[in-house]
């Protein structure tokens, strides 16, 4: 196991996963930098639609305090590149245009389309990064960004009002309501659901020859304050449902690692890793206790699989996985 882990690190630039940074270096033959742009946007918490005070985590500049402002997107890109390099542009260097300040899908489509296209037309720009909010989308924006074929798979217990769906740009024709214990063919993927030991359902997704498992709240919930008979019943229900996946090869699994369970936090995760053939596992439901993964890996029980457990260090972290 150790020799394989070493070869993976060597292949992926000394990281145990195929990062976006590594992908960009492989694709463009160089490190690609983000340049921050201020396109003059606002957001619903600034313009009075929802509030005027902004979000508590957002600065006065819309969290784009170092972004470059200019009437022309092209000029802003050139200025930002020079600022990054200290003076003049470096010939051949490539960048990602990062629309950073405020919510950069919160505008009419006739404003957004030319803004995005002008940035992509710049010879030094190889892609876009767009900061925004989930309530600042519309079907037209999804289509513009190539996201118009998105399906929303929701457990039957989840309720969304028509107003909320409209705010999120969700069309009812692209919502699939699911219950536990069923299989749903959905265009180019096959979706199987499993009963949760709390809320919602767990998902097994098969697509393009790969299998992904999202445990949801299907977890071995054991709480110190609960009576023994309750904890025993929860263990039985968890293992009964989980046994349906026994021996199943899973390419990527998302498994609960919850700090609230205190000394029992690892029980469910460990059981899954020993029951299924998981190639890569991502901890979730960790309430930003990212160090819990290291705590799991330090346990003797994790020795057979700890190299296959991915570490997450911050919210919004991205991973690009190679086959």
C-alpha positions as CSV (number, residue, x, y, z in Angstrom):
1,X,0.0,0.0,0.0
2,X,2.8,2.4,0.8
3,X,4.6,1.9,-2.5
4,X,1.4,2.6,-4.4
5,X,0.8,5.7,-2.3
6,X,4.3,7.0,-3.1
7,X,3.8,6.5,-6.8
8,X,0.5,8.4,-6.7
9,X,2.2,11.3,-5.0
10,X,4.9,11.3,-7.6
11,X,2.4,11.3,-10.4
12,X,0.3,14.1,-9.0
13,X,3.0,16.6,-8.0
14,X,3.5,15.3,-4.4
15,X,-0.2,15.4,-3.6
16,X,-2.4,12.4,-2.8
17,X,-5.1,13.6,-5.2
18,X,-5.3,15.1,-8.7
19,X,-5.5,18.8,-7.9
20,X,-6.8,21.6,-10.1
21,X,-3.4,23.2,-9.9
22,X,-1.7,20.0,-11.2
23,X,-4.3,19.7,-14.0
24,X,-3.7,23.3,-15.1
25,X,0.1,22.7,-15.1
26,X,-0.4,19.6,-17.2
27,X,-2.7,21.3,-19.6
28,X,-0.9,24.6,-20.1
29,X,2.6,23.6,-19.2
30,X,2.9,26.3,-16.5
31,X,1.3,27.5,-13.3
32,X,-1.9,29.4,-14.0
33,X,-2.8,32.3,-11.7
34,X,-6.1,33.8,-10.8
35,X,-6.5,37.6,-11.3
36,X,-9.2,39.2,-9.2
37,X,-11.7,41.5,-11.1
38,X,-14.4,43.9,-9.8
39,X,-17.1,44.0,-12.5
40,X,-19.2,46.5,-10.6
41,X,-21.8,44.0,-9.4
42,X,-23.9,44.1,-6.2
43,X,-26.0,41.5,-4.4
44,X,-29.5,41.1,-2.9
45,X,-28.1,41.8,0.6
46,X,-26.7,45.2,-0.6
47,X,-29.3,46.6,-3.0
48,X,-32.3,46.4,-0.7
49,X,-33.9,43.3,-2.3
50,X,-33.2,41.4,0.9
51,X,-31.2,43.9,3.0
52,X,-28.8,46.7,2.7
53,X,-26.2,45.8,5.3
54,X,-24.5,42.9,3.4
55,X,-23.6,39.5,4.8
56,X,-21.6,39.2,8.0
57,X,-18.7,37.4,6.3
58,X,-18.5,39.9,3.4
59,X,-16.3,43.0,3.5
60,X,-17.4,46.5,2.4
61,X,-15.8,45.8,-1.0
62,X,-17.8,42.6,-1.5
63,X,-14.8,40.5,-0.4
64,X,-13.0,41.8,-3.5
65,X,-10.9,44.4,-1.8
66,X,-7.9,43.7,-4.0
67,X,-9.8,43.2,-7.2
68,X,-9.1,45.5,-10.2
69,X,-11.8,47.9,-11.3
70,X,-12.1,49.3,-14.8
71,X,-14.9,50.2,-17.2
72,X,-13.4,47.8,-19.7
73,X,-13.0,44.1,-18.7
74,X,-10.0,43.8,-21.1
75,X,-8.3,46.8,-19.5
76,X,-9.1,45.5,-16.0
77,X,-7.5,42.2,-17.0
78,X,-4.4,43.9,-18.3
79,X,-4.1,46.1,-15.2
80,X,-4.5,43.1,-12.9
81,X,-1.9,41.1,-14.7
82,X,0.6,44.0,-14.5
83,X,-0.2,44.4,-10.8
84,X,0.4,40.7,-10.2
85,X,3.8,40.8,-12.0
86,X,4.9,44.0,-10.4
87,X,5.1,46.0,-13.7
88,X,4.7,44.6,-17.2
89,X,3.0,41.5,-18.5
90,X,4.9,38.3,-18.9
91,X,4.8,36.9,-22.4
92,X,3.0,33.6,-22.6
93,X,1.8,33.5,-19.0
94,X,-1.8,32.3,-18.6
95,X,-4.5,33.4,-16.1
96,X,-8.0,32.7,-14.8
97,X,-10.3,35.7,-14.7
98,X,-11.8,35.7,-11.2
99,X,-14.9,37.9,-11.0
100,X,-14.6,38.3,-7.2
101,X,-16.5,41.3,-5.9
102,X,-20.1,40.7,-4.7
103,X,-22.4,38.3,-6.7
104,X,-21.3,38.0,-10.3
105,X,-24.4,36.3,-11.7
106,X,-26.7,39.0,-10.1
107,X,-27.4,41.0,-13.3
108,X,-29.4,40.7,-16.5
109,X,-28.2,38.1,-18.9
110,X,-27.5,40.9,-21.5
111,X,-24.9,42.3,-19.1
112,X,-23.4,39.0,-18.0
113,X,-23.0,37.5,-21.5
114,X,-20.7,40.2,-23.0
115,X,-18.8,40.5,-19.7
116,X,-17.9,36.8,-19.6
117,X,-17.2,36.6,-23.3
118,X,-14.9,39.6,-23.3
119,X,-12.9,38.0,-20.5
120,X,-12.6,34.7,-22.4
121,X,-11.6,36.5,-25.6
122,X,-8.5,37.9,-23.9
123,X,-5.4,36.0,-25.2
124,X,-4.0,35.4,-21.7
125,X,-7.2,34.1,-20.1
126,X,-7.9,30.3,-20.1
127,X,-11.0,30.2,-17.9
128,X,-13.4,32.0,-15.6
129,X,-14.0,31.8,-11.8
130,X,-17.2,33.4,-10.8
131,X,-18.0,34.3,-7.2
132,X,-21.8,34.4,-6.5
133,X,-24.6,33.2,-4.3
134,X,-27.0,30.2,-4.9
135,X,-30.0,32.6,-5.0
136,X,-28.5,34.6,-7.8
137,X,-29.1,32.2,-10.7
138,X,-31.8,31.9,-13.4
139,X,-32.5,29.3,-16.1
140,X,-30.9,31.8,-18.6
141,X,-27.7,32.0,-16.5
142,X,-27.5,28.2,-16.2
143,X,-27.8,28.0,-20.0
144,X,-25.1,30.7,-20.5
145,X,-22.7,28.8,-18.2
146,X,-23.5,25.4,-19.8
147,X,-25.4,24.3,-16.8
148,X,-28.9,24.1,-18.3
149,X,-28.9,20.2,-18.2
150,X,-28.7,20.1,-14.4
151,X,-31.0,17.8,-12.5
152,X,-31.9,18.3,-8.8
153,X,-32.4,15.0,-7.0
154,X,-34.3,15.6,-3.7
155,X,-35.7,13.2,-1.1
156,X,-39.5,13.3,-0.8
157,X,-39.1,14.9,2.7
158,X,-37.4,18.0,1.3
159,X,-39.8,20.9,0.6
160,X,-39.0,23.9,-1.6
161,X,-41.6,26.6,-2.2
162,X,-42.2,27.9,-5.7
163,X,-40.6,31.2,-4.7
164,X,-37.5,29.4,-3.4
165,X,-37.2,27.3,-6.6
166,X,-37.5,30.5,-8.7
167,X,-34.8,32.2,-6.7
168,X,-32.5,29.3,-7.2
169,X,-33.3,28.9,-10.9
170,X,-34.7,25.4,-10.5
171,X,-37.3,24.3,-13.0
172,X,-39.8,21.8,-11.7
173,X,-39.3,19.7,-14.9
174,X,-35.7,19.1,-13.7
175,X,-36.5,18.0,-10.2
176,X,-36.5,14.3,-9.4
177,X,-38.2,13.3,-6.1
178,X,-37.0,10.1,-4.7
179,X,-37.8,7.6,-1.9
180,X,-35.7,5.0,-0.3
181,X,-35.1,1.5,-1.8
182,X,-35.6,2.4,-5.4
183,X,-33.6,2.7,-8.6
184,X,-34.0,5.6,-11.1
185,X,-32.5,5.8,-14.6
186,X,-31.7,9.4,-15.2
187,X,-30.3,10.2,-18.7
188,X,-26.7,8.8,-18.6
189,X,-26.7,7.7,-15.0
190,X,-28.3,5.2,-12.7
191,X,-29.4,6.3,-9.2
192,X,-30.2,3.9,-6.4
193,X,-31.5,5.1,-3.0
194,X,-31.1,3.6,0.5
195,X,-33.0,4.3,3.7
196,X,-31.4,6.7,6.1
197,X,-31.1,6.3,9.8
198,X,-32.0,10.0,10.2
199,X,-33.3,12.3,7.4
200,X,-33.4,12.0,3.6
201,X,-31.9,9.1,1.7
202,X,-28.4,7.7,0.8
203,X,-27.4,7.7,-2.9
204,X,-25.5,5.3,-5.1
205,X,-24.7,6.8,-8.5
206,X,-23.4,4.8,-11.4
207,X,-22.3,6.8,-14.5
208,X,-19.6,6.5,-17.2
209,X,-18.3,3.3,-15.6
210,X,-17.8,4.8,-12.2
211,X,-19.7,4.3,-8.9
212,X,-20.2,7.0,-6.3
213,X,-21.8,6.6,-2.9
214,X,-23.1,9.5,-0.8
215,X,-24.2,8.2,2.6
216,X,-26.2,11.2,3.5
217,X,-27.4,10.6,7.1
218,X,-27.1,6.8,6.8
219,X,-24.8,6.5,9.8
220,X,-24.1,4.5,12.8
221,X,-25.5,7.1,15.2
222,X,-24.3,6.3,18.8
223,X,-24.9,8.9,21.4
224,X,-23.7,8.7,25.0
225,X,-26.8,10.3,26.4
226,X,-29.2,7.8,24.7
227,X,-30.3,4.6,26.4
228,X,-28.6,1.3,25.4
229,X,-31.7,-0.1,23.7
230,X,-31.9,3.0,21.4
231,X,-28.2,2.8,20.5
232,X,-28.5,-1.0,19.9
233,X,-31.5,-0.4,17.6
234,X,-29.7,2.3,15.7
235,X,-26.7,-0.1,15.1
236,X,-29.0,-2.8,13.8
237,X,-30.8,-0.5,11.4
238,X,-27.5,1.0,10.1
239,X,-25.9,-2.4,9.5
240,X,-29.1,-3.9,8.0
241,X,-29.3,-1.1,5.4
242,X,-25.5,-0.9,4.9
243,X,-25.3,-4.7,4.3
244,X,-27.0,-4.1,0.9
245,X,-23.7,-2.6,-0.3
246,X,-21.4,-5.3,1.2
247,X,-18.4,-6.0,-1.0
248,X,-19.5,-3.3,-3.5
249,X,-16.7,-1.6,-5.4
250,X,-17.1,2.2,-4.8
251,X,-14.8,4.6,-6.7
252,X,-15.6,7.6,-4.5
253,X,-17.6,7.5,-1.2
254,X,-18.8,10.4,0.9
255,X,-19.1,9.2,4.5
256,X,-20.1,10.7,7.8
257,X,-17.4,11.7,10.3
258,X,-19.3,13.7,12.9
259,X,-17.4,15.3,15.9
260,X,-20.7,15.4,18.0
261,X,-20.4,11.6,18.4
262,X,-17.3,12.2,20.5
263,X,-15.4,9.0,21.1
264,X,-17.7,7.1,18.7
265,X,-17.1,9.4,15.8
266,X,-15.2,6.7,13.8
267,X,-17.5,3.8,14.2
268,X,-19.7,4.3,11.1
269,X,-16.8,5.5,8.8
270,X,-14.7,2.5,9.8
271,X,-17.6,0.0,9.2
272,X,-18.2,1.4,5.7
273,X,-14.5,1.2,4.7
274,X,-14.4,-2.4,5.9
275,X,-17.7,-3.4,4.3
276,X,-17.4,-1.8,0.8
277,X,-14.4,-1.7,-1.5
278,X,-13.8,2.0,-1.4
279,X,-11.1,3.5,-3.6
280,X,-11.3,7.0,-2.2
281,X,-13.4,8.3,0.7
282,X,-14.2,11.9,1.6
283,X,-15.3,12.7,5.2
284,X,-18.4,14.8,5.5
285,X,-20.9,16.1,8.1
286,X,-17.8,17.2,10.1
287,X,-19.1,20.6,11.1
288,X,-15.8,22.2,10.0
289,X,-13.8,20.0,12.4
290,X,-11.4,19.2,9.5
291,X,-8.8,17.8,11.9
292,X,-11.1,14.9,12.7
293,X,-9.7,13.2,9.6
294,X,-6.2,13.2,11.0
295,X,-7.6,11.9,14.3
296,X,-9.2,9.0,12.3
297,X,-6.0,8.3,10.5
298,X,-4.1,8.1,13.8
299,X,-6.3,5.3,15.1
300,X,-4.9,1.8,14.6
301,X,-8.2,0.6,13.1
302,X,-7.6,2.8,10.0
303,X,-4.3,1.3,9.0
304,X,-5.8,-0.8,6.2
305,X,-7.4,2.2,4.5
306,X,-6.0,5.5,5.8
307,X,-4.2,6.2,2.6
308,X,-7.5,6.2,0.8
309,X,-9.1,8.8,3.0
310,X,-9.0,12.3,1.6
311,X,-8.2,15.2,3.8
312,X,-10.3,18.4,3.6
313,X,-8.8,21.6,5.0
314,X,-11.4,24.2,4.3
315,X,-14.9,24.8,3.0
316,X,-15.2,25.0,-0.7
317,X,-12.0,23.0,-1.4
318,X,-12.0,21.5,-4.8
319,X,-10.5,18.2,-5.9
320,X,-9.9,17.0,-9.5
321,X,-9.6,13.2,-9.5
322,X,-7.7,11.3,-12.1
323,X,-8.9,7.8,-13.3
